């Protein structure tokens, strides 16, 4: 049986940006979140990470990653 090989490639239209963000809990009271913004070539345009000391749920912390 042959194994299929997949090559990852960046496939975003010229002039568009891609935003990825995530949040995670270290403890119930300590959260971190961040984001990376890439152009159509996959080059990093902007990146940021922050932390918070409050007991908030994961969905809220991930949303904070998108806030300015």
PEJO-V869573 format. One record per residue. N is the residue number from 0. RES is the residue in one letter. SS is DSSP state (helix for helix, strand for strand, loop for the rest). PHI is phi as a letter, one per 30 degrees, with the letter a starting at -180 (NA if undefined). D_CENTER is the distance of its C-alpha to the mean C-alpha in Angstrom with 2 decimals. Layout:
n:res:ss:phi:d_center
N:RES:SS:PHI:D_CENTER
N:RES:SS:PHI:D_CENTER
This chain:
n:res:ss:phi:d_center
0:X:loop:NA:36.50
1:X:loop:d:34.16
2:X:loop:c:30.52
3:X:loop:d:28.09
4:X:loop:c:25.82
5:X:loop:c:22.64
6:X:loop:c:21.27
7:X:loop:d:17.64
8:X:loop:b:17.64
9:X:loop:d:15.69
10:X:loop:b:17.21
11:X:loop:c:16.18
12:X:loop:d:19.13
13:X:loop:e:20.42
14:X:loop:j:19.62
15:X:loop:c:16.34
16:X:loop:c:12.82
17:X:strand:c:9.59
18:X:strand:c:6.54
19:X:strand:b:3.08
20:X:strand:b:2.27
21:X:strand:a:4.62
22:X:strand:b:8.20
23:X:strand:a:11.14
24:X:strand:c:14.85
25:X:strand:d:17.03
26:X:strand:b:20.08
27:X:loop:d:20.92
28:X:loop:c:21.20
29:X:strand:b:18.40
30:X:strand:b:14.72
31:X:strand:b:11.72
32:X:strand:a:8.36
33:X:strand:a:6.13
34:X:strand:b:4.16
35:X:strand:b:5.44
36:X:strand:c:8.09
37:X:strand:b:10.39
38:X:loop:d:13.94
39:X:loop:d:16.00
40:X:loop:c:16.89
41:X:loop:j:13.47
42:X:loop:d:14.18
43:X:strand:d:11.77
44:X:strand:c:12.95
45:X:strand:a:11.18
46:X:strand:b:9.01
47:X:strand:a:9.49
48:X:strand:b:9.68
49:X:strand:b:12.32
50:X:strand:b:14.40
51:X:strand:b:16.86
52:X:loop:c:20.17
53:X:loop:b:20.79
54:X:loop:d:21.01
55:X:loop:c:18.64
56:X:loop:d:17.14
57:X:helix:d:13.64
58:X:helix:d:13.21
59:X:helix:d:14.25
60:X:helix:d:11.96
61:X:helix:d:8.79
62:X:helix:d:10.74
63:X:helix:d:11.41
64:X:loop:d:7.97
65:X:loop:c:9.13
66:X:loop:d:12.55
67:X:loop:d:14.25
